[in-house]
Structures are given as structure tokens and as C-alpha cells.
Amino acid sequence: MLLSHCSCSSINSLISSAPLPNSTSIPFSKNSIFYPFSTSPFKTLFKLCSVSQESASRVFNAPVDVENQEEDVEAINLTKFGVLKQKVEGFGISSEFCTPGQYNHLICPKCKGGRSLERSLSFHINQNESFAMWRCFRFDCGWAGQVFADVGVAQKGVNKSYRQLTEERLRLEPLGDEINAYFAERMISKEILHRNAVMQISAEKNVIAFTYRRNGELVNCKYRSIVNKRFWQEKGAEKILYGLDDIKEADEIIIVEGEIDKLSMEQAGLVNCVSVPDGAPQKVSIKELPPLEKDTGFQYLWNCRSYLDKASRIILATDGDVPGQVLAEELARRLGRERCRLVSWPKKDESSRFKDANEVLQNLGADALRDIVGKAQLYQNQNLI
């Protein structure tokens, strides 16, 4: 049958009754019609329909030139959802019928769902459309990833002038005997300290200077007194993860709560590890995640997101106390629970557990630390609210 003219209602009826590709839940609303551009029968249908481009744009708020899909992509409004859609399509994921705030099960573009064509890819766009994440749950695949929508976001840190730091300006010098001995007691070698450019303040021989670097360049510096365990950082410097260069091309990342724990992981042969710069919050926020520009307490994550986006698996090895669990929960909320694993520190005695990576290194050794990290379990909500 040749169609010379179709009304909007007839198109909507045809689409609603047609089989839809690659999604288990299709969110139709009273005021919207969805164009399955990837389905050839519908492409033919819309070519035959005499709906003007101007009126279709008003009704559908979507591209109408089905002859040229490249022009369709360019015509998408630069909303956050539009940006996310373009980015995930670059990975072969169709988000055409995905609703923000819901989990959708799709065919994985990597493993194609195996012989059974299983919809094994769990795909999620968060409620405020700031990021999308996915993971394939087929045992022999496990592909995962995440992308962010930055368009229209005046992200704090972008176009901001940070202080330019150098070792000379900060008056840093190589470690002396006192601080080397401090680290030796904690089972961390001089070689590890040198590789991570751990230094000291020339005027204060008992203050450690943890240098935060990106591409080898000094970005920030955090100080720790070995006398009274006082911490402070350089003001006006950019917040990033400690050890950032060690995860530049990493598919699996370990995140710990302190610089000494990062060094401890490396001492155990786990180089793909970074530390948060600010320690742990005291409680989990009950609010929805804020926009990136207002997420000041975790700005270091967004400043490093190009590194984090590449990881398909993130192991959270935060401290075993309550603040450490709170930090793990807040990190998982932002990084995507589906690609996170949580380390469970072993018992120290009948009433307590080891607190962190360095305690395990000192008491159980490097082999035990590697084994514990290797047994990290899929992240579950910690119910800390």
C-alpha cells in the first residue's frame, strides 16, 4: 500500500504498534512521538509522509531528515541529553528510547548478547542527565563505561586561573633521614617514595610534602606533619587525585583514602592506584547529586574525569571506619555503582578489623594486601543514611 499522506495521529498509531529495537522499556508520553530512525521500514514510511520539517520539529523536537543521518546528529539540540546520546552512540549504544533515572537493558554492542542474544547491557542515564553509565553482565564480556555531559555547564575549574606551583617556589627538597625512617616503619621503600616525588619542606624537616602531579607537572601539594599528624594543602591550587599519572591508561583503578595508602598499594605491586585529596565526609548526603559546578566537595573527580571515564572497573579501598564507608558510598554514587567493587579489610582480632591498606601492609605483608584487593566484591549500597 502506498501512503501519500499521513497524519500525526496515524504515525503515532503505527509507531506504537510496531516492534521496537534494542530496548526493554519504551517511554511514550502523551505529548511526544519517537522516531526509530535506525529501523528501515519506518525510514520508508517517513519518506512517504508529507509532514513539513517545521511542523515536525515543533511536534517532535527531533531531526526529521531521515535521508541523511549525519545531518540528523548535527541537528540534535545541544541539551545534556543530546550530548550524552551522541557520546554513547560513539560506543555503539542506542539510547533512543532510554529514560533518565531508569535502568534499561539493551543488546551489548561488544558481545552482541552471545548466542542467546541476551539483553545483558545495563544502561543508565542519571536523573539530571549529567552522565550515562553502562555495564554488560555477561560473564565472558563485562564491558563497562561512563560518559559525562558538559555542554552548557559552567563547571567550576574551567577557565579558572590556578596558582602555578614549582618545587622551588614551595621550597621543597629531597627527603631526609627522619622522614625516610618514618616511611620505613610503615614498610614503604625509598624507591617508591622517589618514584612518587615525595619530598619535604626545606625549613621544616618533619613535614612531608606529597606532590600532586599531572603529566609530570606539579599541580598541587599536600603536607603532613609527622609530629602531630596535621594536614594542609596549597591554597588556590587545582584539586586532583594523588598519583593521577599512574591511571592514565588504566582499565582498572583502585581508589584509596590517603597518600600513604596509595604508596602502600604500590609497595604491594598495585601501581594503578590513586588517593582522594581531602579524606572522608562524615555522612552520606540524602540529596540528589548536585550539578558538577556545585559538587565542590568532589571537584577532584570531575577535574580527573577524562582518566576515570576510561576505567571499566573501579575498586574502592577506602578506610574501614564509618567515614571511610561514607566516602565509598559518595564515590560510588558519582562513578557508577555498577562498575565499582568494594574492598573488605580483614579482622585484626575478635573485636576489630584492619583499618586501611598500610595497616595490612605492615601487619600481613604485600602478598596479603594484593590478595585482599583481588577479592573486592561488587559494590552494594551501604545503607549509611
N, C-alpha and C positions, 0 to 999 in steps of 0.2 A: 504494500500500500504506500502510495506517495503522499507525503504530507506537504501541503503548500502553505499552511498557516497553522500555528499552534498558540493557544492562549497560555498565559502563565499558569492558570489552574490546571490545564491539561498536561503541561510539562511536569508540574509538581506531582500530579497523579501518576504519570509514567515513571518518574524517578522513585517515588515512594514504593511502587510495586516491583521495582526491578531489583535483582540480586546485586549486592554492593561488594566491592573488592576489599580484601585486606583489612578488615576491621570487625570487631565483635559487637561494638556498640555505636550506633549512628545517631547523633544528637540532632534531630529535626526540631525546629521551633515553628510557631505559628507565623512568624514574620520572615522566615528565611528559607531559601531553596538552595540545595547543594548541587554543584556541577561536578559530576565524576568525570573529569577531563581525560583521565587515563583509560577510560573504557570506550573502545571504538564504536559500539552501537550508538552510544549517546553522542559521540562526536558527530556521527552522521545525522542524528536527529536534530542537533542544534544547528548544523549547517543548513538543514531544510527549513528551519523555523525562521520566520521573518520578524524577529524581535529586534528592535533598534538597539544599538550599542548604548546610547544614552539612557534609555529607559531601563535596560537590563542592568546597567551599572547602579542605577538608583534602587532597583528592587533587590538585586543580588549582592551588591557591593563586592563583586568578584570580576575577574577577567572574562571577556565574552568572545574574544577572537580565538576560536578553537583551532584555526588553521595553523597558528604559529605558537607553540608552547613557550618558546624563548621569550616572545613578546608578552605572553601571559605572566611569566615570572617577573619581568621588569615592571609590569603594571600593578603588581600587588602593593597595596598601601604599606608604607613603612611603619606599621604598628609593630609592637613587640611580637605579637603572634605571627605576623607576616615574616618578620626576621627569623624567628625560630623555624617556621615552616621551610624557608629557603635553606637554612643551615642543615636541618635534618635530612632534607631531600638530597643534599650533597653526600650523605651517607647511605642513600638508597632507601630511606624510611619515608613512607607516605603518611602524613599527619592530617590528611584532608578531612577526616571525619572524627578527629580526636577532640575531646572537650577538656579545657583546662580544669585542673582539680581532680580529674578522674584517671584511673589506670586503664589502659587499652591493651588488648592482646592482639598482636599482629604477626604476620609471617616475617621471620628474621631474614634480612637480605643477605646475611653471610652464609647460614646453613640451609636456608630455604625450608626450614621446618622438618628436615630429614625426610625419610621415605613416607612417613605418615602425614607430611605437610602440616605439622602441628603449629598452632599459633603460639609459639614459645617466647616471643619477644614482648616483654612487659614495657610499655612506653607511657611516659607520664610528663605532662606539662603542668607546672605548679599553678596555683590559683591566680596569682597576679601576673602570670605569663612572663616571668623574668628568666626562667630556664626550662630546659627539657632534658630528660634523662631516660636511659633505656638499658635493659639487660636481657639477654637470651638465657633462658633457664634450661635449655637442652644440655645434658651432661658433657657432650663432646664439643660444645660450642662455647657458651659463656660470654659471648661478645657483649660489651657494655660501653657506654659513653655518656657524655653530657655536653650541652652547648648552652650559651647564655645569649640573651637579647640585650644589646646595649643601646640600640637606636633610641634617641630621644631621652636617654638617661644622662643627666649631668652628674656623672659619677665623681664622688669626692676622690681627689687624687689626679684626675685627668686635668691637664693644663694647669696643674698646681706646681708652683716652684718649690722644690725641696732643697734643703741645705746640701751643698756639695762637701762631702767628707773626704779627708785623706788621713793616712796614719800620722803624717807629720802634724797636721792641724790638731789632731786629737792627742798628740804627744804619746803615741803608743810605742812600745818596744818589745822585743822577744821576751819570752817567759824566763824568769829567773829560777833559782833553785827552790825557793819557798813554794811557789805555785806549782812547779813541776812535781814536788813532793806531795802536794795536796792531791793532784790528779793521780799520782802513783798509788796512793792509798785507795783510790777508787778504781783501780785496775785499768786506767787509761794511759796509753803509752805516749811517749814524746812524738813518735811518728804520726799518730792520729792527731795530736794537738797541732803539729806543724802543718799537716795537710789541710786542716780546717782554719789555719791562720789565727789560732787562739793566741792572744797577746796580753800585755799588762800595761797599766798606766805608768809612765816613767817616774812620776812623782809619788806614786803610791804602789809600793811593791807587793802589797797584799790584795790588790784589786784585779780580778780577771776581766779582760776585755774580749767578749765574744763578737767577732766581726761578722756582720751580715753582708753577704756579697751576692751580686747577680752578674753573671758573665765575668766573674773575677773582680768586678769593680765594687768598691766599698759603698754600701747604701745606708747602713745604719750600724750602730754599735750598742751592745747591752753590757752593763757592768755588774759584777758581783763581788762583794767583799767576802773574803774567806774568814774574816774575823767575826762579823756579826750577821752574815747572810743577807745583807742589804742589796737590793737590786735597783737599778735605774737605767734609763736609755737616753740617747741623744734627742734633744728637742728639735722639732721641725724636720726630722728625717722621715723617709718613707718606711712604712711598716711592711715587711715581707716575712716569709718563712725562713728560719735558720737552716742553712745547708741547701739552699734552693738549687744551686748548680748540680747537686747530686741527683736531682729528679728530672733533669732537663728532658731526657728521652725515656723515662721510666714508664712502663705499663702498670707496674705495681708500686705503690707508695706506702711507706709507714709514717704515721704522724705521732709524735710524742709531745710531752708537756713541758720539756725543759731541754736546754742546750746540752747538759751533761748526759741526759738520756739519749740524745742523738749521737753523741760521741760514744756512748756505751754500745749502742746498736752497731756502730761502725767497727768498734773493737771486736764485736762478735761476727764481723763479716757482712753485716747488713748495711750497705752503703746507701741504698735507696730510701733514705730516711730524712725527714725534716722535723723541726720543732716549731710550735707556735711561739710567738714572741712575748705574749702577755700573761701566760698562766691560765688559770681556770676561773670561770664565773662561779658564783655561789649557788645559783638556782637557775632552772630552765625557764625561759620565757614562755608564758601561756599565750602570747600574741602570735599572730601570723608573722612570717618573716618580713622584715621591713624592706623597702626598695634598697638597691645596692648603695645608693648615695647616702642613705641614712643608717646603714648597718655598720656603724663606726667601730663597734667592739670587735668586728671580724673583718675589718677592711683589708687586713693582710691576706685573707683568702682571695678576695676579688683582685687585689694587686698581683696575685700569682696565678690567676685562673687559667692563663694560657698553658701553664705547666700542669695544673690539676686536670684540665679537660682531657688530656691525653691518657690518663690512667683509667684502666678498666676495673681495677681492684685497689681499694684503699684500706689499709689496716690501721685501726685506731688503737694505739698503745699508750693511752693516757694513764695517769696515776689511778691507783685502785681505790682511793678515797672518794667521798661523795662529790667534792668539786671536780675531781677527775672524770667521774661518770657524767656529771653535768656537761663538762666540756665535750665529751664524746657525743652526747646527745645533740648538742648545738652544732657540732661539726657535721654529724650525720644528716641533720636537717638541711644543711646547706649543700653538702656534697652529694647527697642522694643515698638513702639507706640501702638501696638495692646493690650498690657497689662497695659497701663498707663491710668490714669484718672487725670484730672486737677481741682484743687480747684479754684473757683472764689470767691474772697473776696467781701463782700457786700459793698454797698455805705455807706459812712460816712456822707456825705451831698450832696448837689446838684452838687458839682464840684470835689469830691474826694471819694476814697474808702479806706477802712482799708487796711493797708499795709501787715500785717502778722498775724500769729497765736496769738502772745502775745498782739497785739493791740485789736484783737477780744476778747480775754480772759478778758482783763482789762475793755473794754467798754460794751461788750454784755454778757459776762459770759461763764461759762463752757458748759452749755447746748447748747447755740447758736453755740459755736465752734464745738461741736460734730455734730450738725445738718448740718453745712456748709460743713464739711469734708464728711459727709454721702451723700451729694448731688453732689459730684465731678462727672464731665462729662467725657465721653470717649475723650481721647486726640486728638486734631486736630492740624495740622501744624499751627504754629503761624505767618507764613509769615513775619519774622523779618529781612530777608536778604535785 
